[in-house]
Amino acid sequence: MSTQATNATNATNAKPALLAIQDIPLHELEGWAISADQLSLQRKFMFKNFEQAFAFMKNCYEPIEKMNHHPDWSNVYSSVNVILNTHDSGGITHKDVALAKVMDQVFKDLTI
């Protein structure tokens, strides 16, 4: 394997850097909060019914797969609880912020 290919593989496999709490752009993330242990972003999305909550999860599927970054989430009737963290890095990274923004947009698109 060439040095260039090895470097590309290492860059791809590198763990994302943790964000310092003050560097997490909560002002850009509607309704999100940092968990008490400061290791996750969390949000509870509320919908008018189960159908809308399930549609939210379904519509998040493709972006989640494309990002290869999967949330810890659960659905109870008209709510979806989401916890985001980057397990490999042990906390909040740019991947969590990016997924939170995507989920916010999916939510807006469904509830307009």
Backbone bond lengths (Angstrom), bond angles and torsions (degrees), N, CA, C in turn:
res aa  C-N    CA-C-N  psi(-1)  N-CA   C-N-CA  omega(-1)  CA-C   N-CA-C  phi
1 M - - - 1.454 - - 1.529 107.67 -
2 S 1.311 115.82 137.56 1.462 119.51 -178.66 1.521 110.49 -71.70
3 T 1.336 115.08 160.79 1.462 120.34 177.72 1.519 110.54 -60.83
4 Q 1.338 116.17 -39.69 1.463 120.54 -179.94 1.530 110.27 -63.56
5 A 1.328 117.52 -44.12 1.461 120.72 179.08 1.521 111.02 -65.42
6 T 1.340 117.19 -40.18 1.459 121.22 177.62 1.519 110.76 -62.61
7 N 1.327 117.64 -43.59 1.458 121.19 178.35 1.518 111.68 -63.62
8 A 1.339 116.51 -39.12 1.467 119.94 178.37 1.520 110.37 -65.00
9 T 1.336 116.94 -41.90 1.461 120.51 178.23 1.520 110.98 -63.80
10 N 1.326 117.30 -44.52 1.464 120.65 178.96 1.519 111.33 -62.25
11 A 1.340 117.29 -39.55 1.468 120.67 178.91 1.520 110.44 -65.28
12 T 1.335 116.91 -38.51 1.457 121.13 179.64 1.522 111.16 -67.41
13 N 1.329 117.21 -37.24 1.456 122.13 -177.32 1.526 113.31 -86.27
14 A 1.317 117.21 -4.69 1.463 120.54 -177.85 1.527 109.86 -65.36
15 K 1.317 115.26 142.52 1.464 120.32 176.01 1.522 108.76 -72.77
16 P 1.347 117.32 136.71 1.467 119.08 175.29 1.531 110.15 -63.72
17 A 1.313 115.70 145.01 1.462 120.97 -179.94 1.523 110.55 -70.81
18 L 1.321 116.09 139.77 1.467 120.91 174.25 1.513 109.64 -66.70
19 L 1.320 115.90 144.72 1.457 121.12 174.45 1.520 109.43 -92.27
20 A 1.310 115.86 136.90 1.466 119.76 171.74 1.529 107.28 -67.87
21 I 1.305 117.14 146.27 1.467 121.56 -177.16 1.526 111.34 -51.08
22 Q 1.322 117.73 -42.94 1.465 120.68 -178.18 1.535 112.35 -69.59
23 D 1.347 117.85 -13.91 1.462 121.36 -179.84 1.526 113.21 -95.72
24 I 1.318 117.20 -1.23 1.466 120.82 177.73 1.522 107.80 -82.34
25 P 1.336 117.57 118.88 1.471 121.04 -173.85 1.539 112.88 -80.22
26 L 1.331 116.55 67.71 1.472 119.66 -179.14 1.520 112.45 -58.53
27 H 1.324 117.73 -28.65 1.465 120.59 178.91 1.531 111.92 -64.83
28 E 1.333 116.87 -17.27 1.467 121.87 177.58 1.522 111.89 -96.61
29 L 1.313 117.58 -4.05 1.460 122.53 -174.51 1.524 109.49 -117.68
30 E 1.297 115.53 99.95 1.464 120.98 -175.10 1.528 111.73 -68.68
31 G 1.325 116.65 118.96 1.453 121.59 174.88 1.525 115.84 83.71
32 W 1.315 117.76 -1.73 1.462 121.22 -178.93 1.519 110.93 -86.85
33 A 1.324 115.92 151.11 1.463 121.89 177.15 1.522 108.42 -137.10
34 I 1.294 114.92 158.87 1.457 121.07 174.23 1.521 107.21 -89.23
35 S 1.308 116.73 133.90 1.468 121.26 -178.54 1.527 110.92 -62.91
36 A 1.314 115.63 160.97 1.469 120.97 -178.47 1.525 112.08 -58.52
37 D 1.335 117.10 -34.63 1.464 119.51 179.14 1.535 112.57 -83.72
38 Q 1.327 116.51 -0.82 1.468 125.12 177.52 1.530 113.14 62.75
39 L 1.330 117.03 26.22 1.458 121.31 -179.11 1.524 113.64 -109.25
40 S 1.358 117.15 -5.36 1.463 120.41 -175.08 1.517 110.95 -145.81
41 L 1.329 114.37 157.23 1.459 121.87 165.18 1.522 106.10 -97.71
42 Q 1.321 116.91 143.87 1.458 119.38 179.75 1.521 111.01 -141.84
43 R 1.332 114.18 148.61 1.458 119.99 177.64 1.522 108.68 -156.53
44 K 1.326 114.76 145.79 1.460 121.59 172.66 1.522 107.02 -109.75
45 F 1.331 116.61 116.27 1.459 122.23 176.93 1.520 108.27 -92.15
46 M 1.317 117.05 130.93 1.459 122.22 179.86 1.527 109.76 -112.00
47 F 1.331 115.23 136.64 1.455 122.14 -178.14 1.518 110.02 -126.64
48 K 1.333 116.31 171.20 1.465 117.96 -178.22 1.531 112.51 -79.02
49 N 1.354 117.01 -19.64 1.460 119.57 179.47 1.529 110.18 -164.41
50 F 1.338 115.83 177.99 1.457 121.23 -179.44 1.524 111.85 -63.88
51 E 1.319 116.43 -39.80 1.467 120.41 -178.40 1.531 110.98 -57.78
52 Q 1.317 116.65 -44.03 1.461 120.91 -179.70 1.534 110.94 -69.13
53 A 1.322 117.38 -39.79 1.469 120.91 177.98 1.524 110.67 -63.12
54 F 1.324 116.34 -43.04 1.459 120.40 179.52 1.528 110.65 -67.19
55 A 1.326 117.41 -38.19 1.470 121.06 177.34 1.529 110.46 -61.58
56 F 1.326 116.68 -37.97 1.466 120.71 176.69 1.525 110.55 -59.21
57 M 1.312 116.77 -48.34 1.458 120.37 -179.40 1.531 110.53 -63.57
58 K 1.306 116.30 -41.65 1.464 121.18 178.97 1.530 110.47 -63.18
59 N 1.325 117.49 -43.09 1.457 121.16 -178.09 1.525 112.61 -72.34
60 C 1.303 117.38 -19.99 1.467 121.00 175.85 1.521 111.81 -80.90
61 Y 1.319 116.94 -17.29 1.466 121.30 -172.64 1.531 112.77 -55.88
62 E 1.334 118.26 -53.83 1.470 120.31 -175.64 1.528 112.71 -61.11
63 P 1.336 118.65 -49.59 1.469 117.34 178.07 1.531 112.81 -60.69
64 I 1.322 117.16 -36.45 1.463 120.68 178.63 1.529 109.77 -62.30
65 E 1.312 116.70 -45.66 1.462 120.68 179.72 1.527 111.50 -65.24
66 K 1.333 116.57 -41.95 1.465 120.00 178.82 1.523 111.40 -61.77
67 M 1.325 116.04 -38.02 1.465 120.98 -179.75 1.531 111.48 -79.95
68 N 1.329 116.18 -16.65 1.464 121.79 -173.95 1.533 110.71 51.51
69 H 1.314 113.54 45.50 1.468 120.45 -179.68 1.523 107.11 -139.04
70 H 1.305 117.10 108.64 1.462 121.79 -168.80 1.527 111.93 -104.97
71 P 1.334 116.75 131.37 1.470 120.53 -179.28 1.517 112.03 -78.99
72 D 1.311 114.92 159.68 1.460 121.51 163.02 1.524 103.37 -91.61
73 W 1.306 116.95 115.05 1.467 118.61 -177.38 1.516 110.64 -145.00
74 S 1.328 113.58 157.27 1.463 119.48 177.80 1.519 108.51 -146.06
75 N 1.319 114.00 153.05 1.460 121.54 -178.97 1.518 109.43 -121.56
76 V 1.326 115.29 129.85 1.460 121.74 170.04 1.520 105.92 -130.38
77 Y 1.324 115.46 110.28 1.450 125.70 -176.92 1.525 112.50 43.52
78 S 1.324 119.24 -98.52 1.464 120.99 -172.77 1.532 113.01 -102.89
79 S 1.309 116.93 18.00 1.466 119.02 178.87 1.528 110.64 -130.43
80 V 1.324 114.31 150.85 1.466 121.51 173.94 1.519 106.65 -130.13
81 N 1.316 116.12 117.62 1.460 122.33 176.82 1.519 108.56 -93.93
82 V 1.335 116.48 129.68 1.458 121.22 -176.51 1.523 109.58 -124.79
83 I 1.317 115.32 134.50 1.464 122.33 172.55 1.525 106.60 -125.77
84 L 1.320 115.74 125.72 1.462 121.48 -179.82 1.515 110.46 -117.46
85 N 1.311 115.22 129.31 1.458 121.69 168.49 1.518 107.70 -158.89
86 T 1.295 115.65 161.37 1.458 120.71 -179.95 1.522 106.86 -101.20
87 H 1.320 115.89 101.15 1.463 121.93 -173.87 1.524 112.12 -56.00
88 D 1.336 116.80 -43.22 1.476 120.44 -178.65 1.523 112.44 -60.44
89 S 1.333 116.18 -31.57 1.470 120.63 -177.41 1.513 112.44 -95.58
90 G 1.325 117.31 -16.85 1.454 121.16 177.82 1.510 114.98 81.35
91 G 1.334 117.48 28.52 1.461 119.63 178.58 1.518 111.52 171.12
92 I 1.318 115.63 -151.71 1.463 122.73 -174.66 1.531 109.73 -91.92
93 T 1.347 114.97 129.55 1.461 121.18 177.67 1.527 109.20 -129.05
94 H 1.326 114.87 179.53 1.468 120.21 177.72 1.524 110.86 -59.41
95 K 1.336 118.73 -27.42 1.461 121.58 178.86 1.524 111.09 -64.06
96 D 1.321 117.36 -36.56 1.468 121.48 179.22 1.526 110.77 -69.85
97 V 1.316 115.65 -42.21 1.469 120.49 178.67 1.526 109.56 -63.00
98 A 1.331 117.10 -44.69 1.461 120.93 -179.82 1.529 111.29 -62.47
99 L 1.336 117.63 -43.22 1.463 120.23 179.31 1.526 111.08 -67.92
100 A 1.312 118.15 -37.90 1.468 120.76 176.84 1.524 110.58 -59.28
101 K 1.326 116.90 -42.11 1.476 120.87 179.31 1.529 110.72 -64.35
102 V 1.324 116.75 -41.34 1.464 120.54 177.94 1.527 109.90 -62.49
103 M 1.321 116.90 -45.32 1.468 120.61 -179.20 1.530 110.89 -64.85
104 D 1.315 117.02 -37.25 1.468 120.21 175.93 1.526 110.59 -60.21
105 Q 1.331 116.99 -42.30 1.463 120.48 -179.52 1.519 111.47 -67.62
106 V 1.325 117.55 -41.35 1.463 120.79 176.97 1.529 109.36 -60.60
107 F 1.320 116.85 -43.39 1.465 121.27 178.04 1.527 111.05 -59.52
108 K 1.328 117.25 -47.48 1.474 121.24 179.78 1.514 110.45 -60.72
109 D 1.328 116.86 -44.11 1.458 120.32 -178.55 1.523 112.12 -62.72
110 L 1.316 117.74 -33.37 1.467 121.68 -179.21 1.526 113.59 -80.78
111 T 1.303 116.50 -28.51 1.471 118.61 -171.13 1.524 113.46 -106.16
112 I 1.304 116.96 11.26 1.496 118.93 178.27 1.507 109.51 -73.64
